[in-house]
């Protein structure tokens, strides 16, 4: 569902949403705000706040016709709107980026007034302000791998955002979403709203993703590193695809080639946005997220860039491996774009 929303594929997203809602309505309404914060974000903050509010109010949904009419309308709008993943980048930077370690340690000992001054300082890097905001939000419920555990004062954080001129609707909805979830994503939206106001006028870029391949009605991109079938397919793809192996040959060995390919698949395909809001910080935040993802693997950024390109150029091989996993067929060794394909 989330990948289809990113790609703007409404029929697939709606079918997945209907299944998800029927199987686990509670899980569905917990997941939808995460998608809104992570992938819609400041691309359409008014829609994101609507998702936050609708997801939190079951009684309101029933008054308005029930879960499916509200869910389907929101999914359609989420597919169509521009996307922006700044919140995901800021979250990942605080979690694993080596360059954020000092901020995570040093700011952990600051008092709330000092942290709020950092949040308000528009001259500081967004990731530093995000770490300060995370500490004010608190890290007992919103845990971070590089963050010191401490109690927060969420009311002070959101009051500060409102004092800085963030629209009350956005502040209130983000505060509600933060109080109901385990992720700090929504708390970063006001920071991005403030930053984009200082940016040169944003634009919307469109990326044509091409037709989605399916097998037995399943979009093949659903088989990713988060599913056991996807892991099997990616392992087979990594073992049989020559361009991938040649990228690894050009760089020093790393601890886990398979995890590197899984990450390359995510960045080449899983995070693909058809309509993206781009602004002054888009490229830097995207690089920040990639660098943070690479840190635990010990792989060079230039090597990952080549791996991502190799995945993009050999998606047919990956999808062939996925189809083989779904149908139980044996994957032939050595097939690649360089050796021909059926």
SVG drawing of the C-alpha trace seen along z (x, -y; Angstrom):
<svg xmlns="http://www.w3.org/2000/svg" viewBox="-23 -33 62 58">
<polyline fill="none" stroke="black" stroke-width="0.4" points="0.0,0.0 2.7,-2.5 4.8,-1.8 1.7,-2.2 1.0,-5.6 4.5,-6.7 4.2,-5.7 0.7,-7.3 -0.8,-3.9 -4.3,-4.3 -5.8,-1.0 -3.1,1.0 -3.1,-1.2 -6.8,-0.9 -6.8,2.9 -4.1,3.2 -5.9,0.8 -9.1,2.7 -7.3,5.9 -5.3,4.3 -8.5,2.7 -10.4,5.9 -7.6,7.9 -6.4,5.4 -8.4,2.1 -6.4,1.0 -3.1,1.6 -4.3,-0.2 -5.2,-3.4 -1.9,-3.3 0.0,-2.9 -1.8,-5.6 -0.5,-8.5 3.1,-7.1 2.7,-7.2 1.3,-10.7 4.2,-11.9 7.0,-10.0 6.0,-10.2 3.4,-13.1 4.9,-15.4 5.3,-19.0 4.4,-18.0 0.8,-18.5 0.8,-19.2 -2.9,-20.0 -3.7,-16.5 -1.2,-15.0 -2.9,-16.7 -6.3,-15.5 -4.9,-11.9 -3.6,-12.5 -7.0,-13.7 -9.1,-11.1 -6.9,-8.3 -7.3,-9.4 -11.1,-9.8 -13.0,-6.6 -16.3,-8.1 -15.9,-10.9 -15.2,-8.3 -18.4,-6.4 -20.5,-9.5 -19.1,-10.3 -20.0,-6.9 -17.6,-4.4 -13.9,-3.4 -13.8,-2.5 -15.4,-5.6 -12.9,-7.8 -9.9,-5.5 -10.5,-5.2 -10.9,-9.0 -7.7,-9.6 -5.8,-6.9 -6.8,-8.4 -5.8,-11.9 -2.5,-10.6 -1.7,-8.9 -2.3,-12.0 -0.6,-14.6 3.1,-15.6 5.4,-13.8 8.3,-15.0 10.4,-12.7 12.2,-15.3 10.8,-13.8 12.2,-10.4 15.6,-11.8 15.7,-13.7 14.7,-10.7 17.2,-8.4 20.0,-11.0 19.4,-11.1 19.3,-7.3 22.4,-6.3 24.3,-9.1 27.9,-9.3 27.9,-13.1 25.0,-13.3 26.7,-11.5 28.1,-14.6 24.7,-16.4 23.0,-13.4 25.4,-13.2 25.9,-16.9 22.2,-18.0 21.2,-15.1 22.5,-17.0 20.8,-20.3 17.8,-21.7 14.5,-22.2 14.9,-26.0 18.3,-25.6 16.9,-22.9 14.0,-25.1 16.4,-27.9 18.1,-25.5 14.7,-24.5 14.0,-28.2 17.4,-28.9 16.8,-28.9 20.6,-29.4 21.4,-25.9 21.2,-22.7 17.8,-21.0 19.2,-17.8 20.6,-19.5 17.3,-21.3 15.4,-18.0 17.6,-16.2 16.9,-19.1 13.1,-18.8 13.3,-15.0 14.8,-15.5 12.1,-18.0 9.5,-15.5 11.2,-12.9 13.1,-9.7 11.5,-7.3 8.7,-6.6 10.4,-7.8 13.6,-5.9 16.7,-6.6 19.8,-4.4 22.1,-7.4 20.0,-9.4 20.3,-9.7 17.1,-8.5 15.3,-11.4 11.8,-12.6 10.4,-15.3 7.9,-18.2 5.9,-17.8 3.5,-20.6 6.5,-23.0 7.7,-21.9 4.4,-22.3 3.7,-25.6 7.1,-26.9 6.2,-25.8 3.0,-27.8 4.8,-30.8 7.1,-30.6 4.2,-31.0 3.4,-27.4 -0.4,-27.2 -2.3,-26.0 -4.0,-23.2 -0.6,-21.8 0.7,-22.1 -2.4,-20.5 -2.5,-17.6 1.2,-16.9 0.9,-17.0 -2.0,-14.6 -0.2,-12.2 2.9,-12.3 0.9,-11.5 -0.6,-8.4 2.5,-6.9 5.9,-5.7 7.7,-7.7 8.9,-11.3 8.1,-11.9 5.1,-14.2 7.1,-16.4 9.5,-17.3 6.8,-18.5 6.6,-22.0 10.4,-22.3 10.2,-21.6 7.2,-23.9 9.3,-26.7 12.4,-25.8 10.5,-25.6 9.1,-29.1 12.7,-30.4 13.5,-28.3 13.4,-29.5 10.0,-28.6 9.6,-24.8 8.8,-22.8 7.1,-19.5 9.2,-16.9 7.5,-14.0 9.3,-10.6 7.8,-8.1 8.1,-4.7 7.0,-2.5 4.5,0.3 4.4,2.3 5.0,6.0 2.7,8.3 2.5,12.0 -0.8,13.6 -2.1,10.0 0.7,9.1 2.9,6.1 6.4,7.5 7.8,4.5 5.9,5.9 8.6,8.6 11.2,6.5 13.6,6.8 10.7,6.7 9.3,10.0 10.8,13.5 9.9,14.1 11.4,10.7 14.6,11.6 14.9,14.9 14.4,13.2 17.0,10.5 19.5,13.1 19.0,14.9 19.2,11.6 22.5,10.7 24.0,14.1 23.1,14.3 23.3,10.7 26.7,10.0 26.6,6.1 25.9,6.2 28.8,8.6 31.1,6.4 30.3,3.4 31.3,5.4 34.5,6.4 35.5,2.8 35.4,1.9 36.8,3.2 34.9,6.1 32.0,5.3 30.5,7.3 27.2,8.2 26.7,7.9 23.1,9.1 22.1,6.3 23.8,3.8 21.7,5.1 18.6,5.0 19.3,1.3 20.1,0.6 16.7,2.1 15.0,-0.1 16.6,-3.3 16.2,-2.3 12.6,-1.1 11.0,-1.1 11.3,-4.8 10.3,-5.9 8.1,-9.0 6.2,-9.7 5.4,-13.3 7.9,-14.9 8.0,-18.4 11.6,-19.6 13.1,-22.6 16.5,-23.9 17.1,-21.1 15.8,-18.2 19.1,-16.9 21.0,-17.4 18.3,-15.6 18.2,-12.7 22.0,-12.4 21.7,-12.6 19.2,-9.7 21.3,-7.5 24.5,-8.2 22.7,-7.3 21.4,-4.1 24.9,-3.1 26.6,-3.7 25.7,-0.4 26.9,1.5 30.3,-0.2 29.9,-0.7 31.1,-3.7 28.5,-6.1 30.0,-6.0 29.7,-2.2 26.1,-2.4 25.3,-4.9 26.7,-2.3 24.7,0.5 21.5,-1.6 22.2,-2.3 22.8,1.4 19.5,2.3 17.7,-0.3 19.2,1.1 18.5,4.7 15.0,4.6 13.9,7.3 16.3,9.7 15.1,8.8 11.5,9.2 12.3,12.5 13.7,13.7 10.6,12.6 8.4,14.4 10.4,17.6 10.0,17.3 6.3,16.9 5.9,19.8 8.5,22.1 10.6,22.2 14.4,22.5 16.4,19.4 19.0,20.0 22.5,18.8 24.2,16.1 21.2,14.4 21.6,10.7 21.2,7.7 24.6,8.5 23.8,12.1 20.4,11.5 16.9,12.1 13.8,13.8"/>
</svg>
